[in-house]
Amino acid sequence: MERAKKTTDKFLFPSNVFKVLLTLLSASVLVYIFLWGNQFSPVAYMGYVVSAYTLIIMVVGIPSVIKSGKLLVYNNPFGSRFLTEVNYRAMLFMYSGMAINLLYVLFNVVTCFIYHSIWYGAVAIYYMVLSLIYFVLIRKSRKIFSQEQGVGRQIQELYSYRLCGFLLFLLNLTMTGIVFQIIWQDKSYVYVGLVIYGAAGFTFCRLFIVIVNMVKFRKKNSPILTAVKMMNFVSALMSLFVLQTAMFAEFGGGDIFRRVMNALTGAIICFIVIYMAAYMVLQANKKLKTIMINSSKT
C-alpha cells in the first residue's frame, strides 16, 4: 500500500524541472499538430496523452502553489499586512479604484473635446462621479479607521454610508444618460479582435469576486466597508452592461434585438442601483434612529 502511494505521488507530483520540460514538450507537440494539420496522426494521439497528463499534474499541483504563494506573501511585511488587515486592504482598493477612474476621466474628456462627442462627455461624467464617491469614501475611511470601536465610530460610519447612498442616486443619473445614448443613438463600446474575450473573462471574474466580498463583508458589521463593496458592485454591473454592448457590436444579433436587450439590461441595472441607493439611505437612517433612541434611554 505504501509503495503504491509513493508511486502515485511520483506520478502526480513530479519535480518542477520535469513539469517545465513536460509543458514545453506538450506546447511544441500541440503547435506542430494544429499548424500542420496532423490531428489524427500517431504523433497527435501521443501529444494528446502527454497534454492530458500535463494538465492533470498542473491542476493537482495548484493547492501547493497557492500554499507556497501565501507563505511567500506572509513573509513580506507589505503582503502580510495586505492579507491580514481588512481596513488596509480596503484603502488600497479604494486608492487604486479612484486612480483608474481618474485616468478614464482624463481619456474621455480629451476624446470628447477632440471629437466634439456627447457620448464621451457622458462617459467622462460617469467616471467623474464614481471618482468623487471613491474620494469621499477614502476621506471618510481614513478618519473612521483611526478611531476606536464604539458608538461614535458607528455613527460616523452610518453617516458616510448614507452619503454614499445619496451619491449613488447621482451616479445613476449618469448611468441613465449612457444607457439612453446606447439605445436611442445606437452607441456601443468596441473591443479590437480577441480583446473582447479577455474583457469578458475579466468582467465575469470581477463580478464574481465582488459578489463574494459583498457577502463576506456583511458579517463585518462595518457600514463603511459595505459601502466600498456596494460601489465595486455598481462598477462591475456597469462593466457587464458595457461588455454586452460590445458583444452585440462584435457578433451582431439584429438591430431590433440588440436595442431591446440593451434597453432591458440597462433598465435592470439602473433599477438595481436605485434600489441599492434607497436601501443604503433608509438602512442608515433606521440604524441612526435606533442608536439615538438607545442613547436617550441611557
PyMOL commands that set and color helices and strands:
alter all, ss='L'
color gray80, all
select helices_A, chain A and resi 2-12+16-36+42-60+62-74+77-84+86-115+118-145+151-184+195-218+223-251+255-297
alter helices_A, ss='H'
color red, helices_A
deselect
rebuild
show_as cartoon
